[in-house]
């Protein structure tokens, strides 16, 4: 279940970056913390970037 939740969190982060017009997400972090016995939360975050062509 935690693996599925982690994948969902990453997919949501990527979807949000795509909506902003980003080309990539860098410096990605995934954190898991125990909320209470039998439950946990997963947080995925990173920096959405747009690649510029300097030519």
MOHU-V542350 format. One record per backbone hydrogen bond with DSSP energy under -1.0 kcal/mol. NH is the residue of the N-H (numbers start at 1). CO is the residue of the C=O. E is the energy in kcal/mol with one decimal. If there is no record, write none. Layout:
[[NH CO E] [NH CO E]]
This chain:
[[5 1 -2.3] [6 2 -2.5] [7 3 -2.2] [8 4 -2.3] [9 5 -2.3] [10 6 -2.2] [11 7 -2.6] [12 8 -2.3] [13 9 -1.9] [14 10 -2.5] [15 11 -2.6] [16 12 -2.4] [17 13 -2.1] [18 14 -2.5] [19 15 -2.2] [20 16 -1.2] [21 18 -1.4] [22 17 -2.5] [23 49 -2.9] [24 49 -1.6] [26 47 -2.9] [29 45 -3.1] [31 43 -3.2] [33 41 -2.3] [35 39 -1.4] [36 39 -1.2] [39 36 -2.5] [41 33 -2.7] [43 31 -2.9] [45 29 -2.4] [47 26 -2.9] [49 24 -2.8]]
